[in-house]
Amino acid sequence: MMKFIIIASLILTLTACGDSDGQIAINPISVSPLETNAPNTTYSPAFAGQTRANGVRTTASYNSTVLTTNLNSPWGITSLPDGRLLISEKAGTMRIVSQTGETGSPITGIPVVNSGGQGGLLGLCIDPEFSANRMVYWVFSENISGGTVTTVAKGRLSSEETTIENSEVIYRANPAANSTAHYGGRILFDQTGNLLVSTGERSGIATRPLSQDVDAALGKIIRITTEGQPAPGNPQFSDADALPELYSIGHRNPQGLAIHPVTEELWQTEHGPRGGDELNLVKPGANYGWPTITYGIEYGGQTIGAGIQQQDGMEQPVYYWDPVVSPSGITFYKGNRIAEWENNLFIGSLSGQHIIRLIIVNDRIIGEERLLSGENQRFRDITQGTDAALYAITDQGRLYKIDID
């Protein structure tokens, strides 16, 4: 066990007035933006506050505890109804971990994954009726003819919690690609009992344009039923060949999905190239621009496409980072144990090696904080437990609990 206490010194002023979307207006005393490194580009934001928001700090006393260091490259985390945590591991296993760090044995019965590169067993979630049906849903990278795909599967966690019973693939994000990168891989239930899944564009120059093609499932948010069929009420795209499961298009490598606890809007994070990591408010049927518009450049320094950041018919990110922080899993804080965190968004940062806290008011970012930046960990995913604490996993195998002191 390792434990430290962070006591912040900056005061936040909270106002009781609500705004149009039901969020609590929070007026932080501004400090300079946290990001002091030079950006990779000379691009200008489309509006004030779209990048390098003012820094804020939590005033409440809270602590962070390492519950275990024995996980093997964990990738996804979700809470079970009894408070324990179900965690996926990149190589193809799941484990259950208690809120005190007791780690179970690997759960069997999961289809074989391709864990090369950025692939493996990725995001997971449980059925809203898990207490009755014990169903688990997950995303993984699968070998098929022609390469690999982002695949969605489901199965029942056995009563003994040793295996996944009757596992079956319900969806594949075709076409396959000869790549082990940019799978996307997050999954969650929406308010209607259907699944939202993020898919990446598979990284290659040849597959990038498929983010804009509505007859391909790469670089998309898709919305499907628990049987893997297109969900009722999906948006209509103009192309007659458009896949009916599409919810939004024009994404690069989206590794974060979360639904706002008040507005019920879908928010998403995705990895940019060199610069241009994005936070998006996802609207059904919208186009988020990749690779036509981006706030990033090629890793070699060249512009991407025409080197433009805005185009009619394409959505702007609510927020972007340059240089990158590599945002991965995200969650909204919806407990009141730390009142100033209410409805704030928390993001696991990989290359940034911290947890990002963003204050959102009227769908704009008004403050950014970095938590656990001294831990030197790649934070892969974060969730809120049944006890209202935050739980975060890292590529190095740690599980953190973050809660009021």
URGI-V96267 format. One record per backbone hydrogen bond with DSSP energy under -0.5 kcal/mol. CO is the residue of the C=O (numbers start at 1). NH is the residue of the N-H. Records with the same first field share a line. If there is no record, write none. Layout:
CO->NH, NH
This chain:
2->66
4->64
5->7
6->8, 62
11->29
12->14
13->27
17->25
19->22
23->19
25->15
26->28
27->13
28->30
31->55
32->55
34->36
47->50
50->320
53->34
54->368
55->31
60->8, 62
61->405
62->6
63->403
64->4
65->67, 401
66->2
68->399
71->73
73->90
76->88
78->86
80->83
84->80
85->87, 97
86->78
87->95
88->75, 76
89->92, 93
90->121
93->89
94->107
95->87
96->104
97->85
98->101
102->98
107->94
108->164
113->115
116->119
120->122, 141
123->139
125->137
127->130
129->132, 133
130->134
134->157
135->127
136->155
137->125
138->153
139->122
140->142, 151
141->114
142->144, 149
144->147
147->144
148->177
149->142, 151
150->173
151->140
152->170, 171
153->138
154->168
155->136
156->158, 165
158->161
162->108
163->158, 165
164->167
165->156
168->154
171->152
172->174
173->150
174->217
177->148, 179
180->118
182->202
183->185, 200
185->123
186->198
188->196
190->193
194->190
195->224
196->188
197->222
198->185
200->219
202->204
204->208
205->209
207->210
208->211
209->212
211->250
212->214
213->216
214->243
217->220
219->251
220->199
221->247, 248
222->197
223->231
224->195
225->228
229->225
231->234
239->242
243->246
245->223
247->285
248->221, 247
249->288
250->290
252->201
253->255, 271
254->186
256->269
258->267
260->264
265->260, 267
266->282
267->258
268->280
269->255, 256
270->278
271->253
273->275
274->297
277->321
278->270
279->318, 319
280->268, 282
282->266
283->286
286->249
287->315
289->292, 293
292->308
297->274
298->301
302->298
303->305
304->307
308->294
311->314
319->279
321->276, 277
325->352
326->350
329->348
331->346
332->334
333->343
337->339
338->341
339->342
341->344
344->333
345->358
346->331
347->356
348->328
349->354, 379
350->353
354->349, 356
355->371
356->347
357->369
358->345, 360
359->366, 367
361->364
364->361, 366
367->359
368->56
369->357, 371
371->355
372->375
377->379
378->380, 395
380->329
381->393
383->391
385->388
389->385
390->402
391->383
392->400
393->380, 381
394->74, 397
397->71
398->394
399->67, 68
400->392
401->65
402->390
403->63
